[in-house]
Protein backbone atom coordinates (compact mmCIF):
# COMPACT_ATOMS: atom_id res chain seq x y z
CA UNK A 1 0.00 0.00 0.00
CA UNK A 2 1.25 3.45 -0.88
CA UNK A 3 0.48 6.27 1.49
CA UNK A 4 0.95 9.77 0.20
CA UNK A 5 2.15 12.59 2.37
CA UNK A 6 -0.63 15.11 2.94
CA UNK A 7 -0.15 18.51 1.45
CA UNK A 8 -1.23 21.78 2.94
CA UNK A 9 -4.78 22.57 1.99
CA UNK A 10 -7.26 25.25 2.98
CA UNK A 11 -10.96 24.41 3.12
CA UNK A 12 -13.84 26.82 2.70
CA UNK A 13 -15.71 25.47 5.71
CA UNK A 14 -15.64 22.94 8.52
CA UNK A 15 -18.13 20.88 6.49
CA UNK A 16 -15.76 20.77 3.50
CA UNK A 17 -12.91 19.70 5.78
CA UNK A 18 -15.04 16.96 7.39
CA UNK A 19 -16.07 15.65 3.96
CA UNK A 20 -12.50 15.64 2.64
CA UNK A 21 -11.13 13.82 5.70
CA UNK A 22 -13.94 11.25 5.61
CA UNK A 23 -13.25 10.59 1.91
CA UNK A 24 -9.50 10.36 2.59
CA UNK A 25 -10.03 7.85 5.42
CA UNK A 26 -12.37 5.77 3.28
CA UNK A 27 -9.83 5.71 0.44
CA UNK A 28 -7.05 4.74 2.84
CA UNK A 29 -9.14 1.94 4.38
CA UNK A 30 -10.07 0.60 0.94
CA UNK A 31 -6.45 0.58 -0.24
CA UNK A 32 -5.37 -2.49 1.72
CA UNK A 33 -6.79 -5.88 2.52
CA UNK A 34 -5.37 -6.24 6.02
CA UNK A 35 -7.07 -5.27 9.25
CA UNK A 36 -6.99 -1.51 9.63
CA UNK A 37 -7.11 0.44 12.90
CA UNK A 38 -8.52 3.89 13.51
CA UNK A 39 -7.82 5.83 16.68
CA UNK A 40 -10.76 8.11 17.40
CA UNK A 41 -10.41 11.53 18.94
CA UNK A 42 -12.95 13.00 21.28
CA UNK A 43 -14.54 16.36 21.77
CA UNK A 44 -16.56 18.31 19.27
CA UNK A 45 -13.91 18.76 16.56
CA UNK A 46 -14.08 15.27 14.92
CA UNK A 47 -17.85 14.77 15.30
CA UNK A 48 -18.75 16.15 11.87
CA UNK A 49 -16.21 13.86 10.17
CA UNK A 50 -17.68 10.86 12.01
CA UNK A 51 -21.13 11.89 10.78
CA UNK A 52 -19.82 12.16 7.22
CA UNK A 53 -18.39 8.62 7.43
CA UNK A 54 -21.90 7.41 8.30
CA UNK A 55 -23.54 8.97 5.24
CA UNK A 56 -24.68 6.44 2.63
CA UNK A 57 -22.26 7.80 0.01
CA UNK A 58 -19.25 6.90 2.17
CA UNK A 59 -20.66 4.17 4.42
CA UNK A 60 -21.59 2.03 1.41
CA UNK A 61 -17.93 1.97 0.31
CA UNK A 62 -16.22 1.64 3.69
CA UNK A 63 -14.81 -1.83 4.54
CA UNK A 64 -16.41 -1.93 8.02
CA UNK A 65 -15.71 -5.60 8.88
CA UNK A 66 -11.93 -5.20 8.84
CA UNK A 67 -11.68 -1.86 10.62
CA UNK A 68 -10.93 -1.74 14.35
CA UNK A 69 -11.88 1.38 16.30
CA UNK A 70 -9.87 2.58 19.31
CA UNK A 71 -9.89 5.79 21.37
CA UNK A 72 -6.95 8.12 21.67
CA UNK A 73 -8.52 9.84 24.63
CA UNK A 74 -11.49 9.42 26.88
CA UNK A 75 -12.93 11.16 29.87
CA UNK A 76 -13.22 8.80 32.82
CA UNK A 77 -17.03 8.92 32.89
CA UNK A 78 -19.68 6.29 32.07
CA UNK A 79 -20.15 5.68 28.34
CA UNK A 80 -23.63 7.22 28.43
CA UNK A 81 -22.44 10.43 30.12
CA UNK A 82 -22.80 13.60 28.01
CA UNK A 83 -19.04 14.20 28.40
CA UNK A 84 -18.08 10.72 27.12
CA UNK A 85 -16.08 10.62 23.90
CA UNK A 86 -17.34 7.06 23.36
CA UNK A 87 -20.94 8.31 23.52
CA UNK A 88 -20.24 11.01 20.96
CA UNK A 89 -18.57 8.56 18.55
CA UNK A 90 -21.37 6.03 19.06
CA UNK A 91 -24.05 8.62 18.27
CA UNK A 92 -22.24 10.17 15.32
CA UNK A 93 -20.88 6.99 13.71
CA UNK A 94 -20.73 3.63 15.43
CA UNK A 95 -24.49 3.08 15.86
CA UNK A 96 -25.20 4.16 12.29
CA UNK A 97 -22.99 1.75 10.31
CA UNK A 98 -22.41 -2.05 10.24
CA UNK A 99 -19.32 -2.27 12.43
CA UNK A 100 -18.86 -5.68 14.09
CA UNK A 101 -19.13 -5.22 17.85
CA UNK A 102 -15.79 -6.96 18.43
CA UNK A 103 -14.09 -4.27 16.33
CA UNK A 104 -15.11 -1.47 18.71
CA UNK A 105 -12.53 -1.12 21.48
CA UNK A 106 -13.62 1.58 23.94
CA UNK A 107 -11.63 2.52 26.99
CA UNK A 108 -13.36 0.91 29.98
CA UNK A 109 -14.64 3.56 32.37
CA UNK A 110 -17.04 1.73 34.65
CA UNK A 111 -16.27 -0.72 37.42
CA UNK A 112 -12.52 -0.17 37.16
CA UNK A 113 -9.98 2.33 38.41
CA UNK A 114 -8.22 4.62 35.92
CA UNK A 115 -5.12 2.46 36.35
CA UNK A 116 -7.07 -0.72 35.58
CA UNK A 117 -8.61 0.96 32.54
CA UNK A 118 -5.14 1.91 31.26
CA UNK A 119 -3.93 -1.68 31.75
CA UNK A 120 -6.97 -3.00 29.86
CA UNK A 121 -6.31 -0.66 26.95
CA UNK A 122 -2.68 -1.81 26.72
CA UNK A 123 -3.78 -5.46 26.80
CA UNK A 124 -6.35 -4.94 24.03
CA UNK A 125 -3.78 -3.09 21.92
CA UNK A 126 -1.12 -5.78 22.39
CA UNK A 127 -3.60 -8.58 21.69
CA UNK A 128 -4.61 -6.84 18.47
CA UNK A 129 -0.99 -6.42 17.43
CA UNK A 130 -0.26 -10.11 18.09
CA UNK A 131 -3.26 -11.21 16.00
CA UNK A 132 -1.80 -9.59 12.87
Secondary structure, DSSP 4 states (H G I P E B T S, - for coil): ---PPP-----SSHHHHHHHHHHHHHHHHHH-SS-EEEEE--SSTTHHHHHHHTSHHHHTTS-GGGEEEEES---SS-TTSTT-HHHHHHHHTGGGS---GGGEEPPP-SSS-HHHHHHHHHHHHHHHHHH-
